Amino acid sequence: MSRYFLNKMIDHTFSFSSYTTFLIVAAVICCYAVVSLSYSFSTDDNPIRQVSDASQLHFQYSADAFSAVDHHQDHDDDNFDDFSFAPYYPSIKVEAIYQFGDSISDTGNFIRQNPSSNFANLPYGQTFFHKPTGRCSNGLIMIDYISKFYKLPLLEPYLKKDGNFNHGVNFAVAGSTALNTSDLATKGIKPGPTNSSLFVQLNWFKSHLNSICSTPSECKEKLAKALFMMGEIGGNDYNWAFIQNLTMTETYNMVPQVVQAIKHAVEEVIKLGAMGIVVPGNFPIGCMTCNLNMFKTDDLTMYDELKCLKNLNNHSNYHNNMLQQAIKELRKDHPHVTIVYADYTSAMQQLLRDSASLGFDEERMQEACCVKCGNKGGSVCENPYKHVSWDSVHLTQHAYQIMAKWLIKNNFHDLGVVITSMAISTYSISFYFIFFSLIFSYIFVMF
């Protein structure tokens, strides 16, 4: 009898021990899974998180998972808060953006230098802000959408006296050039309406930096969490040359110096602590309405399949290729810094190819919506959403929205952009890992 009870006690003890072992193993597996998932999903600002080595973030993405435009979006484009970049999300926290450039990015510096400018009048800004803000469009521009993507407020211009610069500053000025006005003068080019070249904007940035940090190490710590947009810049150097009748050969000869000025600016912000930098290329200037009007010809061989002037686009390509080579050199010299090329030419050409499906009027692709814009006697089209060109020089809000989303999809991967499907895959793998691990551990412990 005593042996019977002894055997039962041993069986019970072994069974209890087995269950305890199983529970311990299960707890370890669940803890591992929870820790693993925490790296895939964040809690607040960044819905999805991708872990990578230092500042270099590399991953694969699905090209066809991206929709170039939300077709359900209202044509008045006022629903900025509802605009989504899905399925793309930032996987790193950007705390500030610093924008350098010209009228493609200016959010109000030029009109503070030139209050009587036509950019300070309606219909500029009419679609979104319902008033002029200094943006050279009917509403939002690309940097606004990029700020939205990183969940930051819209950037305020540096020259705004009461500007809120807690999350970055916009130093871009309409009409600005990569080269200083003195350098342009040596080439016989008279400066445009502003002297605020890239060199001047860099000095503004350094002055701003002195106001937000007291030591170089403190500045570097702040800038390590910032994104730098170095342009688009350089387009006006060539624009002023074309307008003042320099030959194509002379404008080609300018390119190395313009690219060198951009490269120098990137090196300057790196010295100060920049870790993430976007360097946009030039637009396909042969597709811009102002140039199509200025250099119009009856020779159809001068145009490509998108009805753009080939010789002008060749000039853009020459600039962009040289700029990309400079970026390669910068990456080699600064391997710890993420330097991204933003392909404005491909973004706009894709927009033109897909114009009908994106909601543009194909019959008005080369027509400006606003004629003599901001001046007396000017006129504006009924529906800017249908137009690519706003005032023949700049694009509409709709076009800028399309381009911004294209750039984030195609050029921003190294800046920590992930797609929703990656997180779903991580979740699925973790779920099956937990499920099968528990089953096998139970079988191992019990048998």
Order of alpha helices (4+ residues) and beta strands (2+ residues): alpha-beta-beta-alpha-alpha-beta-alpha-alpha-alpha-beta-alpha-alpha-beta-alpha-alpha-beta-alpha-beta-beta-alpha-beta-alpha
